[in-house]
Amino acid sequence: MKKHLLLIGLVAGLAGSFGCSPAKEEKVVLPKPRPVNTVVIERRDLPLVVNAVGRLIANREVVLSAQVSGIVESYSVDTGDPATAEQAVVILDSKDYQLALNEARANLLSARARYVAAQNAFQRAGQLLPDNVITPEYYEKIEADYKAAQAGVSQAEAVVDIQRRRFEKTVIKAPFDGLVIRRLVETGQNINIGDPVLAIADMRRIRVKIHVNEQDYVHLDHDDTVTVLIEAFPGRAFPGQVDRIGVKADPQTNTFEVEVLVANPDLLLKAGLTATVTIVVDTMPDAIMIPQGCVLFRENRKEVFVVTEDGRASVREVKLGRVEGSSVMIMEGVAAGDRLVTTGSQYLKDGDRVAVTENQ
């Protein structure tokens, strides 16, 4: 009987103990802030540039041709050699031309002697005619002889000039300072009028021929700042100048041909090298530029995230402008001073708490 009463009391005591215990308070677990990197947006003047790739070509390149026929006697330059203006680069055998010139000069001396004799006779006839010492018919004959002698001198002078020019053309000269691109003849070779003998190029200034689209073409000007990078000379920039701007688009590519001049006083640059041309066509003041990787494309919207003062992510729809390298211009949506999320934005939602791990 006592055991039953003890058991009943124990059960009652346990029941009372559980009934009087207060309920435990449930805890709210907040998501951890997402780690992001940020940068403070700033305004800056943005150079608007045109970039194009082309190849170097000589400023001028000509092929010298023979202007008289003959045998190549010698040449003073070879492929790759420099040549100066008026330098004799190829010489033809001139013996026959020298003989022809000497003969023409001798004929000129004879013509002048005949002219002097005819002139004296004509002057005497003019004195004798008034006194009827000679007949008018004889005077006219003397006058005709004088005029013929005068014409003979002019003709002989012309022949001398022609033969002199032919003789001089046996020496082929460089038309300007340049480099010999190709020597096309050999000593002893018999060449005819018009045969090419030497190709020479002006390399003191070199050209880069590029093609630009119509959107960039309308901004080009001869005064634009130009920088040329050559693959063969990494890390070195060459200043250039817009020299020629095409006036008609290529119907196949719808691009315009533009030529840029680059000074090359040391003759380092050679025709055929690949070049990248950057032309600064304008400057946009107070532009906002951000890395292109910050822009999210979601459901036909272009968005970025900025961090608010209370440490939360705020989504902004933006309007994009010109792309320059790895950056893009923002026309609307953010302002200078906003803290832009540069990494980690792809995991964010509007209003998420963030933890900035690196500020730039």
Secondary structure, DSSP 8 states (H G I E B T S, - for coil): -HHHHHHHHHHHHHHHHHHHS------------EEEEEEE--EEEEEEEEEEEEEEEEEEEEEEE-SS-EEEEEES--TT-EE-TT-EEEEE--HHHHHHHHHHHHHHHHHHHHHHHHHHHHHHHHHHGGGTSS-HHHHHHHHHHHHHHHHHHHHHHHHHHHHHHHHHTTEEE-SSSEEEEEE---TT-EE-TT-EEEEEEEEEEEEEEEEEEHHHHTT--TTSEEEEEETTSTT-EEEEEEEEE-SS--TTT-EEEEEEEEE-TT----TT-EEEEEEEEEEEEEEEEEEGGG-EEETTEEEEEEE-TTSBEEEEE-EEEEEETTEEEEEES--TT-EEEEESGGG--TT-BEEEEEE-
